[in-house]
Amino acid sequence: DVKVTQSSRYLVKRTGEKVFLECVQDMDHENMFWYRQDPGLGLRLIYFSYDVKMKEKGDIPEGYSVSREKKERFSLILESTSTNQTSMYLCASSLGLNRSYNSPLHFGNGTRLTVT
Amino acid sequence: EDQVTQSPEALRLQEGESSSLNCSYTVSGLRGLFWYRQDPGKGPEFLFTLYSAGEEKEKERLKATLTKKESFLHITAPKPEDSATYLCAVQALINYGQNFVFGPGTRLSVLP
């Protein structure tokens, strides 16, 4: 079974603090994703990466950056948190197109971030 | 623009009362349609992939079907442990195939 592990389940931060959210997958997947999930807005893509050191902006990249130095690890960075970044953050991974035509996303259990 | 809608928004069933959830989609080119189950406070759990009209997949009490415009998740004789939010997503052909569009979900409650 694919396992996607997110480093924290719950985080509480003050406005302006820097936050690192870490995600590790153990199935040698090429693609990794960061989503946020909010009531009434559903799942929205922040960034994705299809290879080490490669990244693509999703639908809502403002206020976020990412890092992928190793294939199994994808980090989401919030340089200076604001209250509107309070959300559930979900990491996901999938096989690359060279290995699968339509690989599903496999999600971690999420990090609930509260910014006060 | 690629879109996914799901209905109903919420559904309450008695244990054993079968029903169906609907996922309607518009996408420029379909690479795959996916069903997920999400329990409160957890990440979505993958259930099925469908990619051609007429395809069906089954897992325990769940069966997913696909047409050119919609997918159904049929739940036969549900149990309380089937209570969850069910999400539908489509994967489009554009953007290196990474463009997943999620629906808002159907919140299912199965009462004992």
Interface residues (C-beta under 8 A of the other chain):
Chain A: V4 N31 F33 G40 G42 L43 L45 F48 Y50 E56 L90 A92 L97 Y101 N102 P104 L105 H106 F107 G108 N109 G110 R112
Chain B: R31 G32 F34 Y36 G41 K42 G43 P44 E45 F46 T49 Y51 L87 A89 Q91 N95 Y96 G97 Q98 F100 F102 G103 P104 G105
